[in-house]
Amino acid sequence: MTLFQKVIAGTVFLLSFFLIFFHFTELPRVWLDEGIFTEVAKNLAWHGIQGIQIAPNNIVSSAVISTSGYPLIFSIAVSSYLFGVGLWQARLPMAIYMLVLAGLFYFFIKRRHGFYWAIFSVLLLLSFSPFYGNGRPVQGEVPGLVFLLLGSLLFLHWEEKVFENKRLAFFSGLGFGLSAATKPLFLMVLAPSLIILFLIFLRKEITRKNVFLF
């Protein structure tokens, strides 16, 4: 990477950091789903129960009303446990997820199409208003995309290694699995990923052990 490219990459990173954290507790405003997920995470951090408190000392399971899984809830619970309960504490992991997603955008596109297309892709992401409207509130869309893109990037590296690396097989599958566990929307990822793996196996480009690890 040339000095000019390093300057561009550093500028885009600083721009990403600024746009993601700029008034991130004020915009968008809190709404029902975010309140529910934050309540579930708080109860998990304070009481060890993944549920909704309906009365003093009465916490019921959140399974009937919550659609986001543990990759989201656990990250908010950790923040609540470390920093206390509040809006910025709940949205801090979401902002980190957004930064990671921008970084994964960069590395994935760079791997496929080069540096300048990667920078352009990140700038497109930063100009997409739902990235902030759905990314800052506590909900599963952006975390699910983070794990999906991470699994895809690792799958790309695994493919380039001619499907021989066992660690890449495991962690690529783990990325897809965590994506599906984050929100039911991403359950659709499992079928095509397994179909692709099966087709690769039929072409005898992958061992049974690595299929199992994935």
Residue pairs with C-beta under 8 A, 6 or more apart in sequence:
1 9
1 115
5 115
8 119
9 106
9 115
9 119
12 106
12 119
12 122
12 123
15 126
16 99
16 102
16 122
16 126
17 99
19 126
19 132
20 95
20 98
20 99
20 102
20 132
20 135
20 136
21 95
24 88
24 91
24 95
24 136
25 87
25 88
25 91
27 132
27 136
28 132
28 133
28 136
28 137
30 87
30 137
31 137
33 137
33 138
33 139
34 90
34 137
34 138
34 139
36 52
36 62
36 65
36 66
37 66
37 68
37 72
37 73
37 76
37 138
37 139
38 76
38 90
38 138
39 52
39 53
40 50
40 51
40 52
40 62
40 66
40 73
41 73
41 74
41 76
41 77
41 79
41 80
41 90
41 138
42 77
42 80
42 85
43 49
43 50
43 51
43 52
43 53
43 59
44 50
44 73
44 74
44 77
45 77
45 78
45 80
45 81
46 80
46 81
47 59
49 59
50 61
50 62
50 70
50 73
51 59
51 60
51 61
51 62
52 59
52 60
52 61
52 62
52 65
52 66
53 59
54 60
66 73
67 140
67 183
67 184
68 139
68 140
68 182
68 183
69 140
69 181
69 182
69 183
70 181
71 140
71 143
71 144
71 147
71 178
71 181
71 182
72 138
72 139
72 140
72 143
72 182
72 183
75 93
75 97
75 143
76 90
76 93
76 138
78 93
79 89
79 90
79 92
79 93
80 89
80 90
83 89
83 92
90 138
91 136
91 137
91 138
94 135
94 136
94 137
94 138
94 142
94 143
95 136
97 135
97 142
97 143
97 146
98 131
98 135
98 136
98 142
100 146
101 125
101 135
101 142
101 145
101 146
101 149
102 122
102 125
102 126
104 146
104 149
104 150
104 153
105 118
105 121
105 122
105 125
105 149
106 118
106 119
106 121
106 122
107 118
107 153
108 118
108 149
108 152
108 153
108 156
109 117
109 118
109 121
109 122
110 117
110 118
111 153
111 156
111 157
112 156
125 131
131 142
134 141
134 142
135 141
135 142
139 183
140 182
140 183
140 185
141 183
141 185
143 182
143 183
144 179
144 182
144 183
144 185
144 186
145 179
146 179
147 175
147 176
147 178
147 179
147 182
147 186
148 175
148 176
148 179
148 186
148 189
150 175
151 172
151 173
151 174
151 175
151 176
151 177
151 178
151 179
151 193
152 175
154 168
154 171
154 172
154 175
155 168
155 172
155 193
157 165
157 168
157 172
158 165
158 168
158 169
158 172
161 168
162 205
163 169
163 200
163 205
163 206
163 207
163 210
164 210
166 209
166 210
166 213
169 210
169 211
169 213
169 214
170 213
170 214
172 214
173 213
173 214
176 189
176 190
176 193
177 190
179 186
179 189
180 186
180 187
180 189
180 190
197 206
197 211
197 214
200 206
201 208
201 211
